[in-house]
Amino acid sequence: QVAKMKGQPVQGYGTYSERFHAFPNGSLSVCPMQPGDAGQYTAEVFDHAGAGLGHQKMQLEFNFSGNKTAPVQEVTGIVGGSVFLPLAAMDWNDWVQIMWKKDSLLVAELNYSQLESNEGKSYRSQILSNGTLRLDLLQESDCGRYSVEVRDRNGRIIYQRMIDVKVEQKTMASTVNPHLMLFTIVGVHVAVFIVVLGSLIWHFGKCKHRTGSMTNLSFRHVTLGRSGYNEDHEECGEGDMTNPYQGEYSSCPRMVLGPGG
């Protein structure tokens, strides 16, 4: 048993009491580490009644050479853009050389001499003062795994890291202004509404004009009888009921001929 926490008090056991520290949230820190600290650690959680709530196992490894290797990270960029491949924060006094490679080919290098740094820079790659690699004007050929090595004054590797870089094409949606798209949609709807409204106004106006012209039509009514020539005006569809020769076969306009005429 390394440490035990019940409530707020934290109790360490044996040689671990001075180097191991447990936090209120259950985390455990070890400082300074010793070779014998490597191994599997188990964290067990119990409730107030002593019933087990769960446990978690962790494997602690110690690197005797001092070479620190960070887990592989993935970075995604866009064609024509830039990406940054970062380094973990370390003591700069121990660094003398930083080399970034892609598939064993050197991309950029930063050398330190008398604690003075010179940024390694090329056309599209640049190592910043904190060791981060910047890639500009990305191309599809830039995809791949990048690795970095940090060496001390004796040429010994003290830090390593690998980063997978992916380069994607620009999407059309990212280049379209959403405000411009909204204005375009609204403008199209307004134009369609104006065209439909104009068509309806023209259609109803034409129908009204035709109806008014038909109701004002009149025809000349000529009647020839014994009394001679009789001429009057009669509205279409309305017969002269005083005419003795007007019958069911009469229509407007018409000409009626009497006997002898």
Contacts in CASP RR format, 6 or more apart in sequence:
PFRMAT RR
TARGET T0000
AUTHOR 0000-0000-0000
METHOD contacts of the structure
MODEL  1
QVAKMKGQPVQGYGTYSERFHAFPNGSLSVCPMQPGDAGQYTAEVFDHAG
AGLGHQKMQLEFNFSGNKTAPVQEVTGIVGGSVFLPLAAMDWNDWVQIMW
KKDSLLVAELNYSQLESNEGKSYRSQILSNGTLRLDLLQESDCGRYSVEV
RDRNGRIIYQRMIDVKVEQKTMASTVNPHLMLFTIVGVHVAVFIVVLGSL
IWHFGKCKHRTGSMTNLSFRHVTLGRSGYNEDHEECGEGDMTNPYQGEYS
SCPRMVLGPGG
1 13 0 8 1.000
2 12 0 8 1.000
2 13 0 8 1.000
2 16 0 8 1.000
2 20 0 8 1.000
2 28 0 8 1.000
2 41 0 8 1.000
3 10 0 8 1.000
3 11 0 8 1.000
3 12 0 8 1.000
3 13 0 8 1.000
3 16 0 8 1.000
3 20 0 8 1.000
3 21 0 8 1.000
3 22 0 8 1.000
3 28 0 8 1.000
4 10 0 8 1.000
4 11 0 8 1.000
4 12 0 8 1.000
4 13 0 8 1.000
4 22 0 8 1.000
5 11 0 8 1.000
5 22 0 8 1.000
5 24 0 8 1.000
5 26 0 8 1.000
8 24 0 8 1.000
10 21 0 8 1.000
10 22 0 8 1.000
10 23 0 8 1.000
11 17 0 8 1.000
12 20 0 8 1.000
12 22 0 8 1.000
19 30 0 8 1.000
19 31 0 8 1.000
19 32 0 8 1.000
19 33 0 8 1.000
19 34 0 8 1.000
20 28 0 8 1.000
20 29 0 8 1.000
20 30 0 8 1.000
21 28 0 8 1.000
21 29 0 8 1.000
21 31 0 8 1.000
22 28 0 8 1.000
23 29 0 8 1.000
26 43 0 8 1.000
28 41 0 8 1.000
28 43 0 8 1.000
30 37 0 8 1.000
30 60 0 8 1.000
33 62 0 8 1.000
35 62 0 8 1.000
35 64 0 8 1.000
36 62 0 8 1.000
37 60 0 8 1.000
37 62 0 8 1.000
38 60 0 8 1.000
38 61 0 8 1.000
38 62 0 8 1.000
39 59 0 8 1.000
39 60 0 8 1.000
39 61 0 8 1.000
40 57 0 8 1.000
40 58 0 8 1.000
40 59 0 8 1.000
40 60 0 8 1.000
41 57 0 8 1.000
41 58 0 8 1.000
41 59 0 8 1.000
41 60 0 8 1.000
42 55 0 8 1.000
42 56 0 8 1.000
42 57 0 8 1.000
42 58 0 8 1.000
43 55 0 8 1.000
43 56 0 8 1.000
43 57 0 8 1.000
43 58 0 8 1.000
44 52 0 8 1.000
44 54 0 8 1.000
44 55 0 8 1.000
45 52 0 8 1.000
45 53 0 8 1.000
45 54 0 8 1.000
45 55 0 8 1.000
46 52 0 8 1.000
46 53 0 8 1.000
47 53 0 8 1.000
63 69 0 8 1.000
65 156 0 8 1.000
66 158 0 8 1.000
67 156 0 8 1.000
67 157 0 8 1.000
67 158 0 8 1.000
67 159 0 8 1.000
67 160 0 8 1.000
68 88 0 8 1.000
68 158 0 8 1.000
68 159 0 8 1.000
68 160 0 8 1.000
69 159 0 8 1.000
69 160 0 8 1.000
69 161 0 8 1.000
70 88 0 8 1.000
70 159 0 8 1.000
70 160 0 8 1.000
70 161 0 8 1.000
72 145 0 8 1.000
72 162 0 8 1.000
72 163 0 8 1.000
72 164 0 8 1.000
73 161 0 8 1.000
73 162 0 8 1.000
73 163 0 8 1.000
73 164 0 8 1.000
74 163 0 8 1.000
74 164 0 8 1.000
74 165 0 8 1.000
74 166 0 8 1.000
75 83 0 8 1.000
75 84 0 8 1.000
75 85 0 8 1.000
75 163 0 8 1.000
75 164 0 8 1.000
75 165 0 8 1.000
75 166 0 8 1.000
76 83 0 8 1.000
76 165 0 8 1.000
76 166 0 8 1.000
76 167 0 8 1.000
76 168 0 8 1.000
77 83 0 8 1.000
77 138 0 8 1.000
77 165 0 8 1.000
77 166 0 8 1.000
77 167 0 8 1.000
77 168 0 8 1.000
78 138 0 8 1.000
78 167 0 8 1.000
78 168 0 8 1.000
78 169 0 8 1.000
78 170 0 8 1.000
79 138 0 8 1.000
79 139 0 8 1.000
79 140 0 8 1.000
79 167 0 8 1.000
79 168 0 8 1.000
79 169 0 8 1.000
79 170 0 8 1.000
80 137 0 8 1.000
80 138 0 8 1.000
80 139 0 8 1.000
81 136 0 8 1.000
81 137 0 8 1.000
81 138 0 8 1.000
82 134 0 8 1.000
82 135 0 8 1.000
82 136 0 8 1.000
82 137 0 8 1.000
82 138 0 8 1.000
83 134 0 8 1.000
83 135 0 8 1.000
83 138 0 8 1.000
83 165 0 8 1.000
84 132 0 8 1.000
84 133 0 8 1.000
84 134 0 8 1.000
85 100 0 8 1.000
85 132 0 8 1.000
85 133 0 8 1.000
85 134 0 8 1.000
85 135 0 8 1.000
85 146 0 8 1.000
85 148 0 8 1.000
85 163 0 8 1.000
85 165 0 8 1.000
86 132 0 8 1.000
87 98 0 8 1.000
87 130 0 8 1.000
87 131 0 8 1.000
87 132 0 8 1.000
87 148 0 8 1.000
87 150 0 8 1.000
87 159 0 8 1.000
87 161 0 8 1.000
88 159 0 8 1.000
88 161 0 8 1.000
89 130 0 8 1.000
90 150 0 8 1.000
90 159 0 8 1.000
92 112 0 8 1.000
92 115 0 8 1.000
93 115 0 8 1.000
94 152 0 8 1.000
94 158 0 8 1.000
95 112 0 8 1.000
95 150 0 8 1.000
95 151 0 8 1.000
95 152 0 8 1.000
95 158 0 8 1.000
96 111 0 8 1.000
96 112 0 8 1.000
96 113 0 8 1.000
96 151 0 8 1.000
96 152 0 8 1.000
96 153 0 8 1.000
96 155 0 8 1.000
97 109 0 8 1.000
97 110 0 8 1.000
97 111 0 8 1.000
97 112 0 8 1.000
97 150 0 8 1.000
97 151 0 8 1.000
97 155 0 8 1.000
98 109 0 8 1.000
98 110 0 8 1.000
98 127 0 8 1.000
98 131 0 8 1.000
98 148 0 8 1.000
98 149 0 8 1.000
98 150 0 8 1.000
99 106 0 8 1.000
99 108 0 8 1.000
99 109 0 8 1.000
99 110 0 8 1.000
99 148 0 8 1.000
99 149 0 8 1.000
99 151 0 8 1.000
100 106 0 8 1.000
100 107 0 8 1.000
100 108 0 8 1.000
100 109 0 8 1.000
100 125 0 8 1.000
100 127 0 8 1.000
100 133 0 8 1.000
100 146 0 8 1.000
100 147 0 8 1.000
100 148 0 8 1.000
101 107 0 8 1.000
101 146 0 8 1.000
101 147 0 8 1.000
101 148 0 8 1.000
101 149 0 8 1.000
102 142 0 8 1.000
102 144 0 8 1.000
102 145 0 8 1.000
102 146 0 8 1.000
102 147 0 8 1.000
103 144 0 8 1.000
103 145 0 8 1.000
107 122 0 8 1.000
107 125 0 8 1.000
107 133 0 8 1.000
107 146 0 8 1.000
108 120 0 8 1.000
108 121 0 8 1.000
108 122 0 8 1.000
108 125 0 8 1.000
108 126 0 8 1.000
108 127 0 8 1.000
108 133 0 8 1.000
109 120 0 8 1.000
109 127 0 8 1.000
110 117 0 8 1.000
110 118 0 8 1.000
110 119 0 8 1.000
110 120 0 8 1.000
110 127 0 8 1.000
110 131 0 8 1.000
111 118 0 8 1.000
117 129 0 8 1.000
119 126 0 8 1.000
119 127 0 8 1.000
119 128 0 8 1.000
119 129 0 8 1.000
120 126 0 8 1.000
120 127 0 8 1.000
121 127 0 8 1.000
124 135 0 8 1.000
124 136 0 8 1.000
124 137 0 8 1.000
125 133 0 8 1.000
125 134 0 8 1.000
125 135 0 8 1.000
125 136 0 8 1.000
126 133 0 8 1.000
126 134 0 8 1.000
126 136 0 8 1.000
127 133 0 8 1.000
127 134 0 8 1.000
128 134 0 8 1.000
133 146 0 8 1.000
133 148 0 8 1.000
135 142 0 8 1.000
135 165 0 8 1.000
138 167 0 8 1.000
139 167 0 8 1.000
140 167 0 8 1.000
142 165 0 8 1.000
142 167 0 8 1.000
143 165 0 8 1.000
143 166 0 8 1.000
143 167 0 8 1.000
144 164 0 8 1.000
144 165 0 8 1.000
144 166 0 8 1.000
145 162 0 8 1.000
145 163 0 8 1.000
145 164 0 8 1.000
145 165 0 8 1.000
146 162 0 8 1.000
146 163 0 8 1.000
146 164 0 8 1.000
146 165 0 8 1.000
147 160 0 8 1.000
147 161 0 8 1.000
147 162 0 8 1.000
147 163 0 8 1.000
148 159 0 8 1.000
148 160 0 8 1.000
148 161 0 8 1.000
148 162 0 8 1.000
148 163 0 8 1.000
149 157 0 8 1.000
149 159 0 8 1.000
149 160 0 8 1.000
150 157 0 8 1.000
150 158 0 8 1.000
150 159 0 8 1.000
150 160 0 8 1.000
151 157 0 8 1.000
151 158 0 8 1.000
152 158 0 8 1.000
217 236 0 8 1.000
218 233 0 8 1.000
218 234 0 8 1.000
218 235 0 8 1.000
218 236 0 8 1.000
219 233 0 8 1.000
219 234 0 8 1.000
219 236 0 8 1.000
219 252 0 8 1.000
219 253 0 8 1.000
220 231 0 8 1.000
220 233 0 8 1.000
220 253 0 8 1.000
221 231 0 8 1.000
221 232 0 8 1.000
221 233 0 8 1.000
221 234 0 8 1.000
221 240 0 8 1.000
221 252 0 8 1.000
221 253 0 8 1.000
221 254 0 8 1.000
222 229 0 8 1.000
222 230 0 8 1.000
222 231 0 8 1.000
222 255 0 8 1.000
223 230 0 8 1.000
223 231 0 8 1.000
223 232 0 8 1.000
223 240 0 8 1.000
223 243 0 8 1.000
223 245 0 8 1.000
223 255 0 8 1.000
223 256 0 8 1.000
224 230 0 8 1.000
224 255 0 8 1.000
224 256 0 8 1.000
224 257 0 8 1.000
224 258 0 8 1.000
224 261 0 8 1.000
225 245 0 8 1.000
225 256 0 8 1.000
225 257 0 8 1.000
225 258 0 8 1.000
225 261 0 8 1.000
226 258 0 8 1.000
226 259 0 8 1.000
232 240 0 8 1.000
234 240 0 8 1.000
234 252 0 8 1.000
234 253 0 8 1.000
235 252 0 8 1.000
236 252 0 8 1.000
236 253 0 8 1.000
237 252 0 8 1.000
238 252 0 8 1.000
239 246 0 8 1.000
239 250 0 8 1.000
239 252 0 8 1.000
240 246 0 8 1.000
243 256 0 8 1.000
245 256 0 8 1.000
245 258 0 8 1.000
246 256 0 8 1.000
250 256 0 8 1.000
END
